[in-house]
Amino acid sequence: MVSSRCRNTLFFLVLSAFCGYGHVSAATITVDFTDNRFLTRLYPLYPPNSYRTFLALPPPRTANQNYALTSIYGGSDFGNSDLAIVRITGQLSLGDTDKIAQLWSINIEKNYDTIFSLNSPGGSYGEGIRLGNFFSNTLSGQEIYTKGVIIEKNSICLSACAIAFSLAVSDTRGLDDTRYVESGGVIGFHSPYALESDSKKTLTLKQSLDLSYEIASSFISLIGRNKNPPRLIEKILSHRRQDDFLILKDSADLWNYGFTPVAESNEVKVASISNIDEFHSKLICDFYLNYSNAFQIYDNYIYGSFTSPGLGGEPVKFLQDDTTITGFRNIGIEELINDYNTSGAVTFNGTFYCQLQFDSSKNMSIAIWRTPLNSGPAGTDLGAQKSLEPCGKRNPQDQNEFCVAPSVVSTPVSNRMLAQAFGCDDSKFLTETFNEFSPAMADFNTSIRERPSIESNRREYLKPGDAVNIVGCELSNDNEGVWYEIESDGIQGFTSARFIKGQQHRKAPQFEHEERQLEQLQHDTN
């Protein structure tokens, strides 16, 4: 006897099997060698998602941290002579994967690397599954000639295309995610559905079951080996109409679902900040913890924040070579430096460690890992192991304070990530960053300036505790990183975000604006 739940599931999958078998034209597939260098100018906005970050493994110690961002294509691993962009445009239909595979084989024979670019409104769901499996297989081989898949600026990848894109993860290698979405690109998901024209067709039971199992298998593959978080499937299955999509276009949302948002080099750089206190440092740790796919299991579930609402601290002192931040108030910075001879500062929230590092140019990098207190990446020498608590023995009430600890391998913090941590999303201020229980106010003596620049004319002084109303924000290329546009006592201007406190920690993403009708999507992408 088959349970009613199983019967309903089988009916859904059989009904879904008809999707994509209408009469649609094949996708246009082209190979481009002339426009491939733009890929070397694309840089990730956030730390990579990979099996290591998903498991939050303790990173190894290092004395030579790299603070430079790396483009998504830095050249061939095998001395290949060129890079081919295979662009797939239009509706996916039966047979497209075979054509794409044939072009890929020709590229290999010519010793070319390949990146696949997708710009498709969907098409055959079954073909989308097969294309995604092809991408995964090419990333899992002994020699990796496939360097990833990308949704370029002003391109869309919907329905079957989104499934193909999401499956493009290696099943055998611990690679960083290579599913790139350039700023301005859009992914749109929904459930498989039956086209009206398909309802008039007749498939044999075997055909229906075969395709149903293929769809079910692909959905399992979407969450297998940590390709995507389980909530992606839950969201997809809640969108069951042809014009109803789960839309992902904001960079933080894309990153949270496991993808890799990228932007051109003129839009993204390593964050450098002249002084930062303990609280604002923890905001950066909070954003990494709450938005990275690495640390998420369920919607609205977080392991705890590093911040406490309203907490401020003394500005950080930068040293000549290695620099550090500390909030461990019982020990002076000089003592800590002498004890540890290091450039890293670590805080602990009960489950995770977060370390921030700065180089002599004030460039910032970050690492987060999950580990028991007695098995961190640093400490006393235990034979072949050097893995005791990074900060030594401390009182329980001090566990979430920063302390200095030996440096571990970390990832550069981009200016876009810094902005998100301070509540600035692509120059739009996120109003939920402050609220009536945690109003915005000056944390230090600072200035209101005419423009977001330290060189700009001063309009007014702010004293600690002065209330401000934030109306906007701007990213900057100076050592302030992020400026708030504020109003205070009738004076309007700009002040550095690092001098404004009162933020509550960023909550786990809610995705309140991710679900849009097709008409709105088309309007957004025009």
N, C-alpha and C positions, 0 to 999 in steps of 0.2 A: 504494500500500500504506500503510495506517495503522499506525503503530507501536503496540506493546502498551501503552506508556505513554499515548499519545493515546486508545486504545480504552478504557483504564481510566478516564481522566479523563472521556471522553464518557459512559461508563456511569454514573459517579458523578453527573454533572450530570443525566442523564436520570432516574435514580432519584430525585434530589433534586427534580426537577420536580413530583413527586406531592405533596410536602409542602404542607399547607395547603389541600388541595382536599376535605377531609372536611367534614361538616356542622357548621359552627360558627355561632353567632349573631353578628350584626353588633355592632360596637363602639357604645357609647353616646357620643354627641357632644353636648356642651353648651357654651354660650357664657356666660361669667361676667363681669359688670361690677362686682359688689359686693365681690369679694375681691381685686381686682387691686393694691391698694396695698401688699400684703405684698412685692411684687417690688421696691419701692423700698427695702426693708429687707434685701435679700439682697446680700451682698458676696462677691467672689471671694477665695479663700484664698491664691492664688498668682498670680504674674505671668501675663499673657495668653499664650496660644499663637496665633501668626499666621504668615503667610508671612515677615514680617520676623524674628521670633524663630527660625523654623525655619531660615532661611538665616544667622542670627546676623549680620545686617548691622550695621556700625558705627552707633551712634545719633548724632544731631547733638548739638553742644554746646549748653548752655543755662546761663543765669544765674538762671533762675527755676524751680526744680524744685518740682513739686507733690507733697507728702507725704501727701495725703489719699487714702483708698480711695474708689472710685467704685462706686455700686450698679449692679446689672445693668440697671436701667431708671431713667434719669434724666429721662425725659420725651420728648416727640415731637421728631423732627427737622423736621417739617413743620407744626408748630402744630396737630397733630391734637387733637381734643377729648377723646379717651378711649382707654383701653387695654382690649382684650378678651382674656380668657384662654379659648382654645378647649381644653376638656378632652376627651381621647380615652381612654375607659375600656373595658376588656374586650377580647375577642378581635377581632383585625383580620380582616375578611372582604372578599370582592370587592365593590367599589362604595363602600367607605368613603372612599377618597381623593376620589372625585367629590363626595360629600356635604361633606367637609371643605373642598374647593376652593370649593364654592358658598357656604358660610358665610364663607370668607375674602373672596370677592368682595363679599359684602354688607357686610362690615366696611370694605372699601376705599371703597365707595360712600358710606358714612357717615363716611368720613375717620377711621377708627379704626386704631390700631396693634394688632398681634396677637402674642401669645406662645402657642405650643402646649404644652400639658401632657400628658404621656403616662403612663398607668398601665395596662399591658397585659401579660398573660402570653404574648402572641405571636399566633398564628393563621396566616393565609395569608402564606407567605413572599413570594409574588409581589406581594401587596398591600402588604407592608412595603417592598418595593423601590420600588413606585410612590409610596407616601407619602413615602419619603425623597427621591425625585427631585422631588416637588412642593415639599417644604421647601427643597431646594437651589435650585430655580427661583425661588421667591419671595424668597430671599435674594440672588439674582443680578440682579434687575431694576433698572431705572433709578431707581425710587423704592422704598425699602425700608420697607414697612409691616410686614414680619415682623421681630420683634425677637429671635427665637430660639426654642429648644425647651427644655423643662425637665422633669426628673424630680423631683417634689416629695418632701418628707420622707415617709417610710413608703410610698412608691410603688415599684413594680417595673416594669421595662421589659425583657422577655425575648424572645429569639429574633427573630421578625419585627419586633417593636417596636424591639429594639436595633439592627437593621439600618437601620430608618427613622431612628432617632435619630442614628446615626453618619453617615448621608449628608447631614445637614442643615448643609451648609457651602456658602458661596458659591463658584461656579466662576469668577466674573469679578472679584470685589472682594477686596482685601487686608484683609479684616475680621478683627478679633480673633474667636476662637472664641466662639460663642454657644450651645453645647450644655451647658446648665447641669445639674448634679446637686446638689440640696440635700442637706445632711448627713442621713443616714437613708434616702436613695434608693439604689436598686440597679439596675445593668445586668447582664444575663446573656446571653451569646452561646453558640450552638452551631451546628454545620453544619446545612444543610437535610437533612431525613431523610424517609423514606417512612413515612407512617402505615400501620398494619396494615389499616385500612379502605380505604386508597388502593390497596393491592396488588391488590384485586379489581376496580379500575377499569381501563378501557382508554382510553388516549389515542392519537390518531393520531401518526405519526412527526413530522409537522409541528408538532403541538401540543407534543410533548415537546421537540423541538429549539428551538422558539421560547422556551419557558420556560427551558430549559437555558441558552441564550445570554443570556437576560435575567438569570439568576442570575450567570452568569460575568461579564457586563458590570457588574453591581452590585458584585461583589467587586473588580473592577479599579477601579471608581469609589471604593471605600472607601479605596484608597491613592493615587488620582490627586490631583494638585494638593495633596499633603501633607495630605489630610483626616485620615488616620490612619497610624500607622507600619506598615510591612509586617508586623511580628511579630504585629499584631492578626489578620491573615488566617491566619497560621500557627497561632495559638492557637485560632481559631474552628474550623479544619478538624480539630483534634485532639479535638474534642468532638462525637461522632457519634451519641449516643443521646438519646432524648427527655428523659430526666431528668438529663442530664449537661451542666453549664454552666461556661463561663468567667465567673466572677462578679467584678465590679468594684464595690466599695462604699467602700473606704478612699480617703481624699482624695488621698494621694500617688500611688496606683496610677492613679486616674482621670486625674490631671494628666499622668502619664507617658504614658498612651495618647492624650493630646491633648485630653481633655475639660476642662470648667471646673467644679470643685467650688466650691460656694457655701455660705454659712451666714448666719443672721440677724445683725443688727448687734450684738446683745448677746453673740455668740459670737466675733466677729472684730473686730480693731482694728489700727491701725498699730503695729508693734513700736517701742517706745522703750526704750532701754537706756542706763544711766548711763555705764558704762565698758566697753570690750570690747578684749581684746588681739588681737594679730595672728592667733593660731591659731584662736580662736573665730570671728573674722571670716571666715577661710578655710573654716570648717565651713559657714557660710552659703553661700559661693560654691560649695562642693562639692555641697551639696544641690540648688542651682539647676541646676548643670551635669549632675548625674547623674539627676535626676528629671524635669526639663522635657523634653517631647517635642521641643523645639527642637534638642537636641543629641544625640539618640539615633539610631543607625542600626540596629544589631543588638543582640540580647539580649547582656547581659554585656559589651558593648563600651563603654568610656569613653575619653575623650581624655586622661585623666590628671587627677590631683587637684591642688588648690591646697595641700593640707596635707601635712605630714610627721608621722608618728606621734610623739607625745610632745612636739612642739614647743610651747613656751610663749612668752610675750613680756611686755613691760612694758604695764601698762594704758594705754589711750589717754587723752590729755589733750583735754578739750573746750574750744574757744575761745569767745569771747563770741557771735559771730554765726555765721559759717561754721565748721564743725567738720571735723576730718579724722582719719584714722587712718594710721599709718605704721609700717612695720617696716624701713624703709631705714636701717639703723643708722649709716651713715657720715655722714649729714647730719642736723642737728637740725631739729626741727619748725619753729622760727621761720625758719630759712633757707629751707625749702621753701615756707612760706607767702609769704614775701617774694618768692621767685622766681616762683611760679605764681599767687598771689592767687586761690585756688580753694578749693572745699569737697570735692573728690573725692579718693578714695584708690584706686589701681589696683594690682592684682597680675597676673602673667602666668604661665601654666603651660606654655608652649611652644606652645600652640595658641589659647588664649582669653585675653582680658582680663576681669577682674571688677572692677567699681568699686562701692564702698559710699559712700553719702553720708549725712550727718546734718544735721538742722536745729537751730535753737537750743533746741527742745524735746526734742531727742535722738531724734526720729523718724527711722527708717532707710529708705533706698531702695537699690535694686540694679540694676545693668546688667551683662550679659555679652555679649561680641561676639567674633567670630572675625575676625582680620585679621593680615596680615604685620606684622612689627615696625616696618616703615617706613611703614605706612599706617594708623595709628590715628586717633582722632577729634581729636587735638590736637597742637600742636607749632608749629614756626616757620611764618611766612607764606610760601607759595609762590604768589604772585599770588592767584588766586581760591581756591586750595586752602589749607586749614589742616589738614594731615593727616600729621604725622610721629609718630614714636613718642611716646606720652604721657609717658613717664618720662625721655626723653632717653637718652643713651648710658650704658649700665651694664655692669658686668662680668657675664659669663655666669652666674657663681655667684649673682648677686643678682637674676636675672630674676624669680624667684617671690616676691620680697619686695615688700611694699606700698611705694608711693611716692605722693606727692601729684601730681595732674594735673588739668587743667581738667575741669569737670563736664560730663557728657553727660546726655541725657534718660534717666531711670531710672524704675523702678516701685517703689512702696512695698512694704516687707516687712511682711507681716502677723504678728501674734503666733502664728498657727498655723504659718506657715512657719518662724519662728524656733524654735518648739518642735520641729518635725520635724528641723531642722538639729542640734539638741542632743539628739536621740534620744528625744523625748517625743511620742508619737502619741496624741492625744486622752486625755491623762492616763495613758497606759500607757507605761511605760519600755521601750524596745527594747533587750533585753539584749545584742544583738550590738554595741552602741555601744562597750562596753569588753570586753576579753578578757584572758587570762593574759599575753599579750605586751604589752598596753597597759592596765594596771590603772588604775582611777580613784583619783585622789589630789588633795589640795588643791594649788592652784597659787599661792595667795596666803594671807596671813593673813585668816581669815574666821571666821564664827560659825555654830554649829548653833543654829537657833531652833525654838521650839515649833510655830510655824505658818509657812506660806509668806508671810511679810510682814516687811519691815524694821522694823516697829513691834513685832513679837512679842518675847517674852522670850527672852534668850539662855540656852542650856543649856550650851554648851561652846565653847571656841575651837578652831580648826583652824590648824595651822602648815603652811607649804609642805612637801610631801612626805608629810603624814599620809594613810594609806590610808583609803579609805571604801568602803562597800558600798552601792550605790544600789538601793533597793527600789521606788521609784515617782517620780512627777514631777507637777507642777502648773503650769498657766499662771497668770500673775498680771497685774493691771492696773497694777502699779507699774513703776518703771524697771529692775527686775530681769528681767522678761519670763518667765523659766522658773526654777522651783525644783526641785531634786532632793530627794526624801525619802531620807535616808541613815542608815546605822549606822556608828559609829566608836568602837571601844573600849567597847562596851556602851551608848553614848549614841545615842539615835535622835531625829531631828528633820529640819529642812529647812535647806538652804543654797543660795545662788544658783548656777545652773548655770554661770555665766560664771567662777566661781572654781574649777571642777573641771577638771582636764586629764587626759590619758591617752587620749583618744578616738583611734581610728583613723578615717580618713576614711570617710564613708558610701559604701558600694559601690553600683554600679548595682543597681536594684531586681531582686529575684529572684522576687517574686510566689509565695512558697511556699504561701500560704494562699488563693490566688485560685480554685482549682478545687474546687467543692463540689457535692454531690448536691442534687437538688431538695428532698429532705426537710430538709436542713440549711438551705437557702435559706429555705424556708417558716418554719422555726423562728426564723431570724435576723430575719425581717421582722415577726413577730408581736409 
